[in-house]
Amino acid sequence: MEITNDFQEKNKAILVGLNNTSKKEEIDIETSMEELIELVKADGIEVLATAVQNKPSIDATYFIGKGKVEEIKRLIENLEANMIIFNDELSGSQIRNLEEAIGVTIIDRTALILDIFAKRANTKEGKLQVELAQLKYRIPRLIGLGRQLSQQGAGIGTRGPGEKKLETDRRHILKRIDDIKRELKEVRKNREVQRGKRKKSELPIIALVGYTNAGKSTLMNSLLKMNEEYDESREVSAKDMLFATLDVSLRKVVFEKNLEFLLTDTVGFVSKLPHDLINAFKATLEEVKYADMLIHVIDASNEKYNLQKQTTLNVLNELGVENKKIINVYNKVDKIDDEIFIPKEDNNIGISAKTNKNLDILVEYIRNVIGPKTIDLQLLIPYDKGSLASNLHNDGTVITSEYVGEGIMVKAKVEKIHYHKYKDYQLEEIN
């Protein structure tokens, strides 16, 4: 089944939120609505107005109260909006009831995020993951609609034509879900093979993690530009919007003094991320499990940076990687007047990926954590492998070199990441 954009032609919306006054939410309604506005803009939809209802409970029929429904209906007529976007996930019956009462398309936060992901996913795995989440989102809503249409049947024990179609759609969706799961299994097998090859390279892996739009992709590009092997074509897409990039990017980074590592970008986080999307992208996020260290990119210019930081840490805890070495990089300090709020701890750095401020400090921190470690070796290299002796000058430091009958006797300090090249010719390990 091809998943299409359900509301690409409808681009003028009123945003609606419910402030549940009976319980303390993880994120306050004002912040959540501001984030919804950014999500809507990221999907190319114009925001005409916002409306929030303070209510101690969710209305089973309309999610919001009947009086608020009438108020929004008048607002729709005055502003000529053609869709309403809710800040929470709605049930199929709530969406149906609201559309009948107000007369315009109703979209919930989950459908909005799924639509953004569908537009931005570029890799085969990313597209499959999004489609899977979309189908899982639709299944319960199809079933709910089927119950309503069953009343159109010709009598007890029979099905109406509407429900027959929905049941057919449901079976089709379930089959497609099974097909996608099989395809994803194959994709993940390929990723395991690639991961094995990376492991053999013995290059350390660093993963960029953080809230969406914190600047991970911009930081990746800035580090690539400092790369001794810089190539503009290897840069990743970086835009100032939520979920600008979804697919994992992996790049080799080479700095002077034998500092080499693989740098990987990951999908950003956001509050109220749909459950099925979290599950879908966990497979991709599991790449951080195999990283030697994490760079947690935090938007220092965002007033709610602590909340965003905690959202990211919660997901990392779910993945079981909270004990990995983490550098907290407070990005976008070029947008703030005072960096005094940044905790004065060894693993906290204030930077600007855009202006390159303090990136040299970040690189040195990386070097201290995963930089090359040397091993002292005594080698006997055969004359027909003479190129290895020459390579030693690049891979370490040659202390002594002597030509003997069997070959070249060399004492050298070699970076551990290059040790595999010389281990077959090792006479003894000095330390």
Disulfide bonds with the S-S distance in Angstrom:
none
